[in-house]
């Protein structure tokens, strides 16, 4: 019997519609890995439901970048592919690429909103999903029968290290994060500190990067690997900086507005009212005049933003403005 440990603890806060989101992801997994000849209607149905999931994530993430990457590289191909075998392969690659993001997006949101314990638990759940996908991608489902995640990752380490030595780094990162998650789980209600939450979530870009590199070695290359890693890394860099700044100094409006820019909040023109609403959602209640002045400064010559008809939008994509590198 396969033991599924991929369930949030009873004391764990869920987001609205999260049960439905998990149901749709489970449906994608089943269609990808447990159905060798899915019908056209089944494929169409799961992709339509997945569109709804991506719309929810885009709102939480304040960015449509993930949705765009997944559509351009996976969803559109699945819809146009005529070979059932190729459709199944594309579905599997979509499932492998997307499995990371559910708990990552919410872990990031929990971190920004200073619910550090929940952020740590989410990071642990990311690890569970990564290990589960590696097990099915390498045709090692039997390891899912082990109760402990530590045992599962050690078996994968032993089986894959000759083919991909860096799997040892992946295993070590997962074991570190999951160790923190276990200590801060349902049976230990002590709050996690900002430092612990930051240390866990800043490891996730490397976990995702090494996971995608491992998939390349087991015949499941992810074509959008670099774009996906860049997306994860860019949000983590600014988000953790803002949270840690609050520990010892005042957070200024420009810091938060730059974070929104990095998350592509300004991909579409946004009014001052919309910006103030988003800042309030994140827990920042700066004076309206201060935000207005800061936005105007950021919209000056060679600034991050442009302004037209009272609305602000990005002058260029964040990845072009900032030099991006994996955080550690």
Secondary structure as UniProt FT lines:
FT   TURN            10..11
FT   TURN            16..17
FT   HELIX           18..33
FT   TURN            36..37
FT   HELIX           40..61
FT   HELIX           65..70
FT   HELIX           71..75
FT   HELIX           76..80
FT   HELIX           84..98
FT   TURN            99..100
FT   HELIX           101..112
FT   TURN            113..114
FT   HELIX           116..137
FT   TURN            138..139
FT   HELIX           141..145
FT   HELIX           149..160
FT   TURN            161..163
FT   TURN            165..166
FT   HELIX           167..183
FT   TURN            186..187
FT   HELIX           194..201
FT   TURN            202..203
FT   HELIX           204..217
FT   TURN            218..219
FT   TURN            223..224
FT   HELIX           225..248
FT   HELIX           253..262
FT   TURN            263..264
FT   HELIX           265..267
FT   STRAND          270..271
FT   HELIX           272..281
FT   TURN            282..283
FT   HELIX           288..298
FT   TURN            301..302
FT   STRAND          305..308
FT   TURN            309..310
FT   STRAND          311..314
FT   HELIX           318..321
//
